[in-house]
Amino acid sequence: MRTRLFGHDNNEREVPQLNMASLPDLIFTVLFFFMIVTHMREVDLKVRYTVPEGTEIKKLEHKASIVDIYVGKPIDGEGDYRIQLNNQLATLDDIKDFVEHERAMMNADDQARMTVSIKADRDVPMGIITDIKQQLQQSFALRISYSATETNQPNQ
């Protein structure tokens, strides 16, 4: 069906209708593009941790430049505190190689903003956190963030 328009000299002109047949194909193409380009990090936790509380909480930006290190007791049983890097339990000696590998996987802008987020149980001894920080210093990962939830009480 075409729409008829009348000009100044009463000549009829036809305006073609917009063909909508390819619109679903276009929508699915855009959907698949975003599904492929978007990178969702999914880590299966192998350590149990209770997030500590804090008063000066700030949300991290640039999620692509954040590297997570989890510290807590193993989920499958009792034992000492363990370190988890991605989906694997690891030792302190593995941290340097892990950080270097994660940095190599990032683009140049994200490498400059790389932040290591330590997600540790509230009861982890500070000595373990200090040892992790020393390993991070050796691999030149100097931006460190600690995950916490906001407390309801103001700092007194």
C-alpha positions as semicolon CSV with decimal commas, in nm:
position;residue;x (nm);y (nm);z (nm)
1;M;0,000;0,000;0,000
2;R;0,134;0,341;-0,089
3;T;0,043;0,680;0,046
4;R;-0,058;0,946;-0,201
5;L;0,067;1,299;-0,162
6;F;-0,052;1,602;-0,349
7;G;0,195;1,868;-0,450
8;H;0,133;2,232;-0,537
9;D;0,030;2,146;-0,888
10;N;-0,210;1,871;-0,772
11;N;0,010;1,597;-0,921
12;E;-0,011;1,274;-0,731
13;R;0,315;1,134;-0,592
14;E;0,350;0,800;-0,419
15;V;0,565;0,749;-0,109
16;P;0,688;0,390;-0,068
17;Q;0,615;0,212;0,261
18;L;0,902;0,102;0,484
19;N;0,970;-0,269;0,447
20;M;0,966;-0,423;0,796
21;A;1,034;-0,782;0,690
22;S;1,404;-0,770;0,777
23;L;1,355;-0,602;1,117
24;P;1,353;-0,930;1,319
25;D;1,675;-1,036;1,147
26;L;1,835;-0,706;1,241
27;I;1,724;-0,735;1,603
28;F;1,859;-1,089;1,635
29;T;2,187;-0,984;1,476
30;V;2,230;-0,704;1,730
31;L;2,133;-0,940;2,012
32;F;2,391;-1,198;1,903
33;F;2,653;-0,924;1,871
34;F;2,604;-0,816;2,232
35;M;2,597;-1,176;2,352
36;I;2,931;-1,244;2,187
37;V;3,101;-0,918;2,285
38;T;2,984;-0,908;2,647
39;H;3,215;-1,093;2,881
40;M;3,049;-1,229;3,192
41;R;3,279;-1,351;3,463
42;E;3,151;-1,648;3,646
43;V;3,357;-1,800;3,923
44;D;3,257;-2,110;4,115
45;L;3,347;-2,034;4,472
46;K;3,554;-2,302;4,641
47;V;3,611;-2,100;4,956
48;R;3,355;-1,971;5,201
49;Y;3,383;-1,612;5,310
50;T;3,173;-1,370;5,508
51;V;3,214;-1,020;5,373
52;P;3,334;-0,773;5,638
53;E;3,151;-0,448;5,701
54;G;3,286;-0,099;5,647
55;T;3,176;0,263;5,657
56;E;3,376;0,419;5,372
57;I;3,248;0,205;5,085
58;K;3,306;0,300;4,722
59;K;3,188;0,104;4,418
60;L;3,458;-0,001;4,172
61;E;3,426;0,112;3,812
62;H;3,567;-0,045;3,497
63;K;3,473;-0,405;3,577
64;A;3,694;-0,536;3,296
65;S;4,005;-0,417;3,480
66;I;3,924;-0,589;3,812
67;V;4,098;-0,912;3,912
68;D;3,943;-1,102;4,205
69;I;4,129;-1,299;4,471
70;Y;3,911;-1,491;4,717
71;V;4,036;-1,594;5,062
72;G;3,841;-1,815;5,299
73;K;3,795;-2,164;5,436
74;P;3,728;-2,443;5,183
75;I;3,360;-2,510;5,116
76;D;3,403;-2,886;5,095
77;G;3,541;-2,922;5,446
78;E;3,717;-2,773;5,740
79;G;4,076;-2,667;5,716
80;D;4,301;-2,368;5,700
81;Y;4,226;-2,058;5,499
82;R;4,283;-2,100;5,127
83;I;4,332;-1,866;4,833
84;Q;4,118;-1,899;4,520
85;L;4,228;-1,754;4,187
86;N;3,951;-1,777;3,927
87;N;3,813;-2,132;3,962
88;Q;4,117;-2,291;4,126
89;L;4,253;-2,311;4,477
90;A;4,607;-2,177;4,478
91;T;4,908;-2,096;4,693
92;L;5,083;-1,767;4,757
93;D;5,344;-1,855;4,495
94;D;5,073;-1,878;4,225
95;I;4,958;-1,518;4,270
96;K;5,239;-1,356;4,072
97;D;5,185;-1,576;3,764
98;F;4,807;-1,533;3,795
99;V;4,830;-1,152;3,799
100;E;5,071;-1,148;3,506
101;H;4,840;-1,378;3,307
102;E;4,532;-1,167;3,384
103;R;4,719;-0,849;3,291
104;A;4,824;-1,002;2,958
105;M;4,459;-1,085;2,879
106;M;4,350;-0,719;2,921
107;N;4,369;-0,442;2,665
108;A;4,612;-0,154;2,724
109;D;4,357;0,078;2,887
110;D;4,244;-0,189;3,132
111;Q;4,605;-0,280;3,212
112;A;4,667;0,076;3,326
113;R;4,356;0,065;3,550
114;M;4,401;-0,292;3,676
115;T;4,277;-0,330;4,032
116;V;4,308;-0,644;4,242
117;S;4,000;-0,695;4,457
118;I;4,066;-0,907;4,764
119;K;3,746;-1,074;4,877
120;A;3,846;-1,220;5,210
121;D;3,652;-1,370;5,498
122;R;3,620;-1,131;5,790
123;D;3,813;-1,374;6,014
124;V;4,115;-1,428;5,786
125;P;4,436;-1,355;5,979
126;M;4,600;-1,031;5,870
127;G;4,925;-1,220;5,806
128;I;4,768;-1,397;5,507
129;I;4,645;-1,064;5,365
130;T;4,994;-0,917;5,415
131;D;5,151;-1,214;5,234
132;I;4,908;-1,167;4,943
133;K;4,990;-0,796;4,928
134;Q;5,363;-0,873;4,912
135;Q;5,305;-1,110;4,619
136;L;5,100;-0,841;4,447
137;Q;5,379;-0,587;4,498
138;Q;5,627;-0,825;4,336
139;S;5,405;-0,848;4,029
140;F;5,355;-0,467;4,026
141;A;4,982;-0,492;4,099
142;L;4,974;-0,187;4,323
143;R;4,603;-0,101;4,313
144;I;4,432;-0,312;4,575
145;S;4,071;-0,303;4,684
146;Y;3,907;-0,487;4,972
147;S;3,546;-0,600;4,934
148;A;3,306;-0,513;5,213
149;T;2,941;-0,437;5,273
150;E;2,826;-0,108;5,414
151;T;2,754;-0,106;5,786
152;N;2,451;0,070;5,925
153;Q;2,642;0,226;6,212
154;P;2,848;0,540;6,157
155;N;3,215;0,527;6,255
156;Q;3,250;0,644;6,616
